[in-house]
Amino acid sequence: MHRSDLTDVYYGPAVPSSNAYGSARRCSSCFCCSRGPGSLSAILGLTILILAFIVFVSVLMFAFIPPGVDVYVNEASLAEFNYSSDSRNLKFRLSLAMSIRNPTERISIYFDNVEALASYDGCLFDFVVFSAFDLGHKSTANLSPTFQGAQILLGDSAATTYAREKGEGYYSIDVNVRARLRLNGWVYKLRYNRPSIACRLKLPVPGSSGTFKATECPVYYF
């Protein structure tokens, strides 16, 4: 009779080591196991997506924060500014020399529907309309509006303000320049509705010894 040898012990199939399981788990990720052209396509697609997002954010920033322009009233001449408290009639002659500069290197700015409005004590007394113009990279446009004529001021405080400022030797006159802008970049064009260039001027009383100082005008976008 054949008798099996009880000393020959069978332990079953070999159990993989923990390192082998760890290697299998680490290689389960797609980036670890993908080593063909598919991984290059995924990286390229991700790069294109990131670049598209950067371009989108840049355009969005320009849409809400247009590049600033530098605006100055360099010279001003107030030849006549007489107000009658009885008739509320204002006679005026005001000439300005203004400069608008585009400081950017990559964007040109097209100005359309340009108008300058002159006000005293909150009352509009005259306006001037300009032809459209293109402000190229790092270029400057010069405007020379002249306001002349007579206008009734309906404000209740105009007479008081006029008398006080005449005694002080300077009149405070507001000139606001409004326009419709179009920005031209390398690959896009954007439009903006009527920013306002606000110039608050202190002009010497005609015939006095006062002098006008060049004034910078802030730009507000709506």
C-alpha positions in Angstrom: 0.0 0.0 0.0 1.3 3.4 -0.9 1.6 5.8 2.1 1.9 9.4 1.6 4.7 11.1 3.4 3.2 13.3 6.1 6.3 15.4 6.2 5.6 16.9 2.7 3.5 19.9 3.7 1.6 21.8 0.9 1.3 25.5 1.7 -0.8 26.5 -1.3 0.0 29.1 -4.0 2.5 31.8 -3.3 1.0 35.0 -1.9 2.2 38.2 -3.7 4.2 40.6 -1.6 2.8 43.9 -0.4 5.2 45.8 -2.7 3.6 44.1 -5.7 0.1 45.2 -4.6 1.4 48.7 -4.0 2.8 48.8 -7.5 -0.5 47.7 -8.9 -2.4 50.3 -7.0 0.0 53.0 -8.1 -0.3 52.0 -11.8 -4.1 52.1 -11.6 -4.1 55.9 -12.3 -4.4 57.0 -15.9 -1.4 59.3 -15.8 0.8 56.4 -14.6 -0.5 53.8 -17.1 -0.9 56.1 -20.1 2.4 56.4 -21.8 1.2 56.6 -25.4 0.1 59.5 -27.7 -3.1 59.8 -25.7 -1.3 61.4 -22.8 0.3 64.0 -25.0 -3.1 64.8 -26.5 -4.5 65.3 -23.0 -1.7 67.6 -21.9 -2.0 69.6 -25.1 -5.7 69.9 -24.7 -5.3 71.1 -21.1 -2.7 73.6 -22.2 -5.0 75.0 -24.9 -7.8 75.2 -22.3 -5.6 77.2 -19.9 -4.5 79.6 -22.6 -8.1 80.1 -23.7 -9.1 80.9 -20.2 -6.3 83.5 -19.8 -7.4 85.2 -23.1 -11.0 85.2 -21.9 -10.1 86.8 -18.6 -8.0 89.4 -20.3 -10.8 90.4 -22.7 -13.2 90.4 -19.8 -10.9 92.8 -17.9 -10.8 95.2 -20.8 -14.6 95.0 -21.1 -15.1 96.3 -17.6 -11.9 98.2 -17.0 -10.9 100.0 -20.2 -7.4 101.3 -20.5 -7.1 104.9 -19.2 -6.4 108.0 -21.2 -4.6 111.1 -20.0 -6.6 114.2 -20.4 -5.5 117.8 -19.7 -6.8 121.3 -20.3 -3.5 123.0 -21.0 -4.7 126.5 -21.7 -7.9 128.4 -21.1 -9.1 131.9 -22.0 -12.2 133.4 -20.4 -12.7 136.6 -22.4 -16.3 137.3 -21.2 -18.4 136.0 -18.3 -21.1 138.3 -17.2 -24.2 137.2 -15.4 -27.3 139.4 -14.7 -29.2 138.4 -11.6 -32.4 140.2 -12.8 -32.7 138.4 -16.2 -30.6 135.3 -15.1 -28.8 135.7 -18.4 -25.2 134.7 -18.7 -23.0 136.1 -21.5 -19.8 134.1 -22.1 -16.8 133.4 -24.3 -14.5 130.6 -23.2 -11.8 129.0 -25.3 -9.8 125.8 -24.3 -6.8 123.9 -25.5 -7.2 120.3 -24.5 -5.0 117.2 -25.0 -6.1 113.5 -24.9 -3.3 110.9 -24.9 -3.5 107.2 -25.3 -0.6 105.8 -23.2 -1.0 102.1 -24.3 1.2 100.3 -26.8 -1.2 97.6 -28.0 -4.6 99.2 -28.1 -5.9 102.0 -30.3 -9.0 104.0 -29.2 -11.6 105.3 -31.6 -13.6 108.3 -30.4 -17.1 108.8 -31.8 -20.0 111.1 -30.9 -17.7 113.4 -29.1 -19.2 116.4 -27.4 -18.0 118.9 -24.7 -20.5 120.4 -22.4 -19.9 123.6 -20.3 -21.7 124.2 -17.0 -21.7 126.8 -14.3 -23.2 126.2 -10.8 -24.7 123.0 -12.1 -26.4 124.6 -15.1 -25.5 123.7 -18.6 -24.9 126.9 -20.7 -23.3 125.6 -23.9 -21.9 122.5 -25.8 -19.6 121.8 -28.7 -19.7 118.7 -31.0 -16.4 117.3 -32.5 -15.7 115.1 -35.4 -14.8 111.5 -34.7 -11.1 110.7 -34.4 -8.8 107.7 -33.9 -6.3 107.8 -31.1 -3.5 105.3 -32.0 -0.8 103.7 -29.8 1.0 106.3 -27.7 -0.5 109.2 -29.6 -2.2 112.5 -28.6 -5.3 114.3 -29.9 -5.7 118.0 -29.4 -9.2 119.6 -29.0 -9.9 123.3 -29.1 -13.5 123.9 -28.0 -14.9 127.4 -27.9 -18.0 128.3 -26.0 -19.6 131.6 -26.9 -23.1 133.2 -26.6 -25.8 133.8 -24.0 -27.8 131.5 -21.9 -30.4 131.8 -19.1 -29.4 129.9 -16.0 -32.3 128.5 -14.1 -30.5 127.6 -11.0 -31.6 129.4 -7.8 -28.0 129.8 -6.5 -26.3 131.1 -9.7 -26.5 134.7 -8.6 -25.0 134.0 -5.2 -22.3 131.8 -6.6 -21.4 134.3 -9.3 -21.1 137.3 -6.8 -19.0 135.3 -4.4 -16.6 133.9 -7.1 -16.3 137.3 -8.8 -15.1 138.7 -5.4 -12.6 135.8 -5.0 -11.2 136.4 -8.5 -11.9 133.0 -10.0 -15.0 131.3 -11.6 -15.5 127.5 -11.3 -16.6 126.2 -14.6 -17.2 122.5 -15.4 -16.4 121.1 -18.9 -17.4 117.5 -19.4 -16.3 115.6 -22.6 -18.4 112.6 -23.5 -17.8 110.1 -26.3 -18.5 106.6 -27.5 -15.3 104.6 -27.6 -14.2 101.6 -29.5 -11.0 99.7 -28.5 -9.1 98.0 -31.2 -6.7 95.3 -30.0 -4.7 92.6 -31.9 -7.6 90.1 -32.2 -10.6 91.9 -30.8 -12.8 95.0 -30.9 -14.8 96.3 -27.9 -17.3 99.1 -27.5 -18.1 101.2 -24.5 -21.0 103.6 -23.8 -20.2 107.2 -23.1 -17.3 107.6 -20.6 -17.2 111.1 -19.1 -14.1 113.2 -18.9 -14.7 115.7 -16.1 -12.7 118.9 -16.2 -13.3 121.2 -13.2 -11.7 124.5 -14.1 -10.8 127.6 -12.1 -10.7 130.5 -14.5 -9.5 134.0 -13.5 -12.1 136.8 -13.7 -11.7 138.6 -17.1 -9.5 141.6 -16.7 -7.9 140.4 -13.4 -4.3 139.5 -12.8 -5.0 135.9 -12.1 -3.6 133.1 -14.3 -5.0 129.7 -15.4 -3.1 126.6 -14.3 -3.1 123.5 -16.5 -5.7 121.0 -15.2 -5.8 117.2 -15.3 -9.3 115.8 -16.0 -10.3 112.4 -14.5 -12.1 109.9 -16.7 -15.2 108.0 -15.5 -16.6 104.9 -17.2 -20.2 103.8 -17.0 
